[in-house]
Amino acid sequence: MASSSLHQATETGNASSLLTFQPETQISGDGIELLACPVCYEPLIRKGPPGLNLQAIFRSAFECKICHKLYNSSSKSKEKDIYLDLTVSGGLREYIAPNPAGTDFFRYRLVSFLYERGWRQYFGQSGFPGPDQEFKMAMDYFQSATDQGEGGGSGGVVVDVSCGSGLFSRRFAKSGVFAGVVALDFSESMLRQCYNFLKADPASLFATNLGLVRADVSRLPFASGSVDAVHAGAALHCWPSPSNAVAEITRILRSGAIFVGTTFLRSSPYTPWIFKPFREKMSRSSNSYLTEREIEDLCRSCGLTNYSSKVQQSFIMFSARKPAVYPPLHHNTQFRPPHLCLTSRHSSHPIRATSTVTLQPERRSTAEEGQSSGVDLELLACPVCYEPLIRKGPPGLNLRAIYRSGFKCRKCDKSYSSKDIYLDLTVTAGLKEYVEVKPAGTELFRSPIVSFLYERGWRQNFNRRGFPGPDEEFKMAQDYFKSAEGGVLVDVSCGSGLFSRKFAKSGTYSGVVALDFSENMLRQSYEFFKRDPTLLDTNLALVRADVARLPFPSGSVDAVHAGAALHCWPSPSNAIAEITRILRSGAVFVGTTFLRYTPSTSWIPRQLRERARQSYNYLTEEEIADLCTSCGLTNYTSNVQQSFIMFSAQKP
């Protein structure tokens, strides 16, 4: 049985039921708000009546105690009043987040209106058995988890991710099986359609703990280990990054909780041969259709177990479970947290190759449990669970120590190791079947040619747009980073390590992590490192990771640098939210990028740069400031020269 508690209020009955949760990592003895900040993943502070139902959420305001961002259901538009916007971009004034065409397609009012009025009915031609039968099949999966005493069922909280017009959310709520149902979608129009269907049955649905929430599946607004079941009906093929979405679902599930989804298969034994070439072509250009083996590989890679599926033509319903019990490490296990020594941020001693960089988390969590037992914790964390990794091998953040080490997550049991000369800490690390397609701007920098040319002519051309040059940019960044001296700096989207080398050689930091998603950029970084043997003996690490899922615990990093990077990120809002999450209180984020235009930019270049925005996220200075502020960063400052901007912001 799930441990979510449903408290009945005496004045307004079910409509004011209080739905809270007891987190797996106990913070206090009191129930905590189920909904969390999508930036910090901290439970929100509510001002207003308790409850997950529509009326209570409508009359409530929410605030994050970490980044102090405010969330509520009210706005100037009356249509927006029926759902709670818990997206990172919620409340932005200047910045409008770009989304893939497949995502924006379902935000059209006509598509949302037609979804249950003809669109969904055509799914039967691909083998979908129909909503009633699919609901029954999903409930069988959820009930099996309950019968085994592993959460994920009766009395718990179910999140209907990518709920669309609420076709299954309504069924879950009316079943009376769950203590609370969250109908969650990114499309505002779909949530409005969902509300319209709810109004058709106000007697039963308005009195239940059914909430409407707008959120991004890659940044779900729930604390880790707080949800008993997740359902995603006909959704996986619509997600821009299935790996990040499934990782995020794994993060929010409790131990023993279950994830059930349906989607269209790219091919199956029942797929007519005439459709196979078309679907193969679609899979190479997007993540639209997967095979059953790819779905299973993806679930297992994110730490989910007990995978099972039912296939009918191109329809698949699959389920996977978060492990119910994480067995304690045997005293002879090869993986164990090393008893490490924390390097002080204010130590005057020189940093050696064997110096160990560990973290002191800001708040008590699973990480702090290790501290209380006298064990220092690994700086690097699992990109699925955000838990500090267990290391097998020599301590240290330097290249040699990491190369000779293996890492393992004690939550999802996933293992990580050095591939070539870098440590791969992406969600997709180790996948055998599934290969995720990234946007063209991301794939460009994974090319061996582009990586080779980056410091051999490519980067030099930046001065035509106002970039002052690497030496001057480094000096400017160091001025911003004075408060981070002696701490850990992460050079996000480091490319060929141009600035990572400068930060490491400065001796200012106890450790530098050169992080990029491109394997070839990291190989180029290593080639440059080898030219200066002193770099091989410093606390400088090469890590492959996605800027949308940074492999560090919350509040563990003292400084983040992103040189000429923001315009390359598929989702700048999610990236800056993730950077905010890993920063300590008072830590600084410094970035440079190309501005879309400045007040001095003439009309013709402005039009050309508006078109260029289709491939890269060129922003204005106002949009960058708005984005940083919306993610809870303060003390924003900037330095502009032609199309070059260096900006900085600080975590409160």
N, C-alpha and C positions, 0 to 999 in steps of 0.2 A: 504494500500500500504506500502511495506517495505521502510525503509528510507536509504537503501544502495544506493549510488550514482555512476553513471557510466559517467565518464567525457571523452569526445572524444578528443584525441590528434590530432593535425592538421598535423603532419609530417607523421605518419605511419598508420593513420586510426584506425580501430578497434583493430589492433594488439597491440597497446600501450594504450588501454583504461585503465584508472585508476579506480580500484575498491577499495573503502574504506567503512568504516561503521561509523555510529554515535552510540556510545554505549548507552545502556539504562541508565547506571550510567554515566552521562556526566562528562568527564574529561577536555575537552577543546572544543572550538568551531570548531576545525579543524577536517577533516576526519582522521581516524586512520587506519593503515595497518590492513587488515582483518586477516592475518595470525599471530599467536601468538606462543610464546615459550611453548613447551609441559611441561617444568619444572615449570615455573612461571605463565603461562597463561597471560603474558603481551604481548601487541601488539609488533611485531618485528619492528626494524628499518631497512629500506631497503636502500641498496646502489646499484643503477641501475635503469633501466627504469621502470616506473609504469605499473601496469596491472596484471591481473590474468591469462593471456594467456601464452602458452608454451614458446614463444620466450622471453617475458619479464622476466619470472621467470628464464629461463635458463641463462640470462645475468645479473642476480641480485644476490647479497649476502645479508644475513640477520643476524642481531645481536640482542640479548636480552639485554635491558638496565639494567636489574636487575642482571642476572647471567653471562652476557657477553659471553654467548655461541654463536658460529657462526654456521650458516646453509647456505648451497648453493647446487647447482645442479651439481657441477663439482667434479670429482674424477679421479683417475688413470684409472679406468675402463670406457671406452666410453659408455658401456651399461647403466651405472648409470646416464648419463648426462640428461636423458629425464624426470626425476622427481625430485622433491624437497624432500629431506629426513628430515622430522620433527618428527622423533622418538627420545625418550630420549637417546637411545643407538646409535644414529647417530654420527659418528666420533670417536667412541671408538677404541682404538688400541689394548688393551689387552683382554678386557672382551667381551665374546660372550654370549648374553642373551639366556638362555634356554626358549623354548616355548613348549606348549602342542603339542602332535602329530597331532591333528586336525588342528592346526595353521600352523605347518611346512609342512603339506601335500600339502597345496595350494601354497607353495613357490617352489615346484618342477616345473621345466620348462615344462615337459611333461604334467602335469596336467593343467598348465596354457594354454598351446598350444591347448589342447583338449577341453577346457571349452566351447567355442562357436563352436566347430567343432565336435559335437556329444554328449558331456556330458550334456549340458543344455537342449538339446532336449528331453532327457529321463524324465525330470521333468513332462512332460505332463502325464505320466503314474500315477503320484500321484495327479493329478488334477490341476496342474499349467496350466492356460489358454494360455500361450505363451507370449513372450516378448511384442508384439504389444498391446495385450489386457491388460496385466499388466501395461504397460506404460499409457494407456488410463485411467485405473482405478485409478492409482496414481495421474494423472493430475486432475481427478475429485475431489479428496480429496484436492489437493493443491488449486484448483480453488475455492472450497467452502470456504476455509479460506480467500481468497482474496475478495470474494463477500461479506463476513461479515465484511470486513474492519479490519481483525485481523492479518495481516501479512501472511507470509507463502506462498506467491504466486507471481504474476506477478511483475517483476522488482526487485525481491529480490535475495538473494544468496541461492542456494541449495547445500548441501553437500551430495554426494552419497557415504555413508559409506560402506566399504567392497564392493567396486565397481567391483571387479574382473577384467575382461578384458574390462570393460567400456561399457557393453551392454546397460545399461540405461543412463549412463553419456552422451553418444553420442546423445541419443534421447532428453534428457533434453537440451543439448546445441543447437541442430538443431531446437528445437521448437521455439526458439526466445522469450520464455516467461520469462526467468530469466536473470537478469543482470550479473550473474556469476554462474559457475558450478565448484565445486571442486570434482574431481574424486579421492577418497581416499581409499587406501588399505594398508595392512601391507606387502603383498607379492610383492617383487621386480619383480618377473617373471610375475605376473598378470599386473603390471603397464607397463612393457615392451610390453606385448601383447596389452594392451590398446593403447599404442603409435603406434604400428604397424597398428591397425585398424584405428586410426586417420589419418595416412599417406595415407590410401586408399581414403580419401576424404579431401585432403588438402585445397581445395578452400573454403569450408564452415566452416570446423572445426578448422583449424589453425588460422583463423581470429576472432574466438570467444573468449570470456572470459572463457575458459575451462582450468583449471590447473590440473596437475597430482601431487599428494602429497602422500608420504609414511608416514603413521602414525598409531599409536595404537589406537583402538577404546576406550580403557580405559583411554587414555590421548590425547584427541583431541586438535590439535594446533589452537584453536580459543579462543578469549576472551569470557567471560561470556556474554550471551545475545547479540550475534553478528550475528547469522545466522537465516535466514528466513524459511528454510525448511530443513529437513533431510530425506533422503531415504535410506533404507537398504534392498536390494533385495536378498531374499534367503540367509540371513546372520545370523540371530539371533542364529540359531542352531550351528553355527561355533564359536561363541564367548566363550572364556574360562570362563568369568564371565558376564553373561547377565545382572545381577543387576548393576554392575559397569559401563557397557557399556550404559545402558539406563539412568542411573544417569548422565553420562557424556554428553549424547545427550541432556538431559533436561537442563544441565548447559549452553550449548552453544546456545540454542534456545532463540529467543526473546520472549517477552510477546505476546501471540496469535499465535506464530509460530507452525508448525505442523510437526509431525513425522509419516512417513508411512513406514511400513515394511512388508515383506513377509517371510514365513518360512514353514517348514514342521511341522504339528501337530503330537504329539505322538499318539493321538487317537482322533477319531471323530465318529459320528454316521455312517460314511461311511467306516471306517477302517475295513478290513476283520479280522476276529477273529484270523486267523493264524499269523498275523503280530503283534498283541497286546502284547503277551508275550515277543517277541524280543525287541520291542520298550520300554516296561517297564524296561527290563533289561538294555538297553542302558541308560535310564534316571537315573538309580541308580548309574551308573558308570561315567556319565558325564552330561553336561547340553544340550545334543544334541537335544532332542525333548521335547517340552512343550505342555500342553493342552491349549485350548483357555482361560480357567479360570485362569490359571497360568500367561499367557501373560497379561491379563487384570489386574490381581492383581499386577504384576510387574510394569506396566505403572502407575497405580494409586498410588502405593507406592512411586514412584519417582516424584510425584506431577503433573503428566499429567492428563488431564480431557477430557471429550467428547470422550471417547473411543468408537470406532465402528469397526466392522469387517465383512468380507465376507469369507465364508468357502465353499470349493468345494473339496470333498474327503479329502485328507490330506493337501491340500493347504489352507493357510489363508493369507489374506491381512488385516492388522489392521492399524488403525490410532488413534492418540491421540494428544492432543493439550496442549501447555503450557498456563496456564490461562492468559487471555488477560489483565485483570485489577486486581490488588491486592487491595481490598478495604481497606481504612484506618481503623485503630482500633477504635471502638466505645469507648467513654469515660468510659463506664461501662464494657468493656471487661475484662475477667478474665486474659487474657494474655497481659502483658505490660512490656516493659523494665524497670526494677527497677532503681530508681535514686541512683546509687551506687557511692561509693567513691574509687578512685584508690589508691592502695597501692604502694607507691614509691619503686622502685628498690633499692634505696639508703637510705631508711628510717632506722633509728636506733631503732625504736620502735619494741618490740616483737610482733609476729603475733599471734592473738587470733583466737579462733574457729569461730568467727563471722566476721573475716576479709574478705573483699570482694576482689576477684581478677577479674579485668576487663582488657580490652585491650585498648591500644592507637594504632590504625593502622598506619602503616608507610606511606601509601599513601591515598589520598582522594578518598573515594569510598562511597558506600551505608553505610558502617560502619561509616564513618566520618560524614555523615549527622546527625547521632544521636548525635555525639559529639558536633556539632555546635549548636544543640538545647539544650545543657546542659544535655544530657542523656548519662551516661556511658554505655558501651556495654558489653554484655556477652562474656566471653572468649570462651565458647563452641559454635560451629557453626554446621549448617546443613551439613551432609556429601554429600548431593546432590548439593546444591547451594553454599556452603561455606559462607553463610551469618550468622552473629551472631544471635543466637537464642533469642527469647523472653521468659522470665521466669515468671512463676506464682508460687510464693512461697518465702521462706526466702532467702536472698542473701548469698553468700559464696560458697567456693569450697569444704568444708568439707562434710563428708559422710552424716551427719544428714540433712544438708540444702538441699543437692541434692536429698536425699531420699524423702523429703517432697515437692519437687518442680516438676512442669510440664514444659515442654519446647515446643516451637512451632516455626516453620520457617515462617516468614512473606512472603517469596517468593513462596515456593511450598505448604505452608499451612500444612505441615506434622507435626505431634505431636510426642514427645518423652517423655518417663517417665522412672523411675527406675523400673527395673525388678529384683525381689529379692532384692539384695543389691548393684547392679550396675546400671548405666545409660546406656541403649542400644542406641548407636549412629551409628549403622550400617545402610547401605542403606536398608537392608532387614528387619529392625525392624518393627514389626506390620503386616508383610505379613500373609495372611490367607491361601492362596493356594500354593504359590511358595516356594519351599525349594531348596536352591542352594547347589550343590555338590562342595566341595572344594578338592584340592589335598590331597593325602594320608598323606603327611608330616604335613599339617595343621590339618587334622582330628585327627591325633594321639594325639595331645596335647589337644583336646577337650574331650578326654576320662577321666572319673572320676578317674580311677585307676592311669593313668599317672600323672594327676594333683595332686593326693594325695601323690604319691611317689616322686614328683619332689624334694622337700627339705628333704625327708626322705630316701635318699640313691642315687637317680638318680644324683643330682647335685654334690654330693661328688666325684663321679667317674671322673669328669672333670679334676681333678688334675693329672690324669694319662697322659693327653695330654698337660700338661704344664700350665693349669689354676692355678694361685697362690692362689686362695681361695677368697671367698666373701669379707672379710675384706680388704685384700690387693687390690683387684680390685676396691672396693669402694674408697679407698684412692687415687689410681691412677686416677680414674675418677674425683674426687674432685679437683685434681691438674689442670686438663684440664678445669674444670668449674669455675675457679676463677672469670672470667669476667662476669659470669651469676649470681653472688650473689645478692640476693634480687629479682630475677626474677622468672618466671614460668618455671618449668622443667617438661617435658613429658617423662615418662619412657615407651617407646614403647615395645610391646611384653614383658610385665613385668612378665609374668608367675605367680607364687604364691606370687609376691610382695617382693621378697628377697631384691632387691635394692631400691624399692619404699619406704620401711619402713626406710631404712638407710638414704635416702635423706630427708624424712619428719622429722625424729628425729634429723637431724643435725642442723635444724633451719636456714639453709643457704638460703632457698628459700621462696618466698612469697606464693607459691603454688606448689603442686606436683600432677600430674595426672598419676595414675597407669592404663595403657591402654593395653588391650589384646583382641584378637578375641575369645579366649576360655572362655566359660561361666564357666566351672569348675575351670579353673585357677583363675578366679576372685573370685569365691566362696572360694577357698583355701586362697586367699589373705585376704579376710574378716575374715576367721577363725584365721589367724595369727594376724590380726589387733586387734581382740577382746582380745587377750592375753595381750595386752599393751594398757590399756584404754587411755593413753595420746595421742595415735595416732588418736583416735576417735574425739579428740578436736583440731586437727591440720587441716590445709588446704590441705587435702589429699583426692582425689576423685578416685573412681573406675569407669572406663568407658570401655564399650565394643565397639570396633571399628576395622575397617580393616586398616592395615598399608598402603594400596593403596588408601584409601580415609579417611584421617585423619580429624576429626571434629573440625577444628580450622580455623579461617580466615587466609589469607595469611599475613605473617610477624607479627605474634602475639605471638610467643613463644621464650623464651630466651635460652633454652637448651633442647636438646633431647638426651636421653640415650637409647641404645638398647643392653642389655646384653645377650650374647650367643644367638643371634636372627637371624642375617642376613642369615645364612644358612638354616633357616626354611621358609623364605619368598618365595612365588611362583614366584615373579618377583622382584629381588633385585633392578633392575634399576628403576622401577616404585615406589618402596618404598622409595628409597633415593631421587628421584625427589620430592615425596610428602613431605618428611622431609625438603628438601630445601625450598619448597614453604612456609611452616608454620614458618620457622625460621625468626627472625628479622635480620636486617643487623648487622653483627658482632657476631651473636649468634653461638653457638658451637654444633656440633654433635659428640658424642662419642659412639663407639660401640665395642663389642668384639664378636669373632666368632672362629670357627675352620678353620684353613688353610687347603687347599687340600694337600699341601706339601710345604716344605721349601727346600733350597739348601742342607740341611743335610739329607733329607729323602731318604732312600734307594730305589732301583728300585721296589722291590716287594710291599711294602706299597703304592707306587705311583700308581701302577696298580689297587690295591684294592680300593683306594680312587677315582680313575677315575670312577670305576663302581658305587661306592656309590653316585656319583654325580647325578645319574639318579633319586634318591629320594630327595636328599638335595643339595643345591647350595653351595658346598664347593669351595671357591675361593682361588686364590693365592694372595699374598700381592700386586703384580703388578696389578692384576685385580681390587682389592678393591680401590687402589689409582686411577686407570683409571676411575672407576665408579664414585667416588666422584668428581674428576676433571670435568668429562663430565657433571655432574649435577650442575656445577657452584660453587662448594665448593673449597676453597683455604686453604693454610697453612696446608696441609696434613702432619700428623706425625703418627708414629706407634711404638709400643713396642711389640717385638716378643719373645716368649719363647716356644720352641718346636712347637707344632701345635696351640698354643694360640697366638692370636693377639689382642691388644687393639689399635684402631686407632681413630684419631680425625681429624676433618676438620671444617672449619669456613665459614660462609656465608659472602661474601664481604661487 
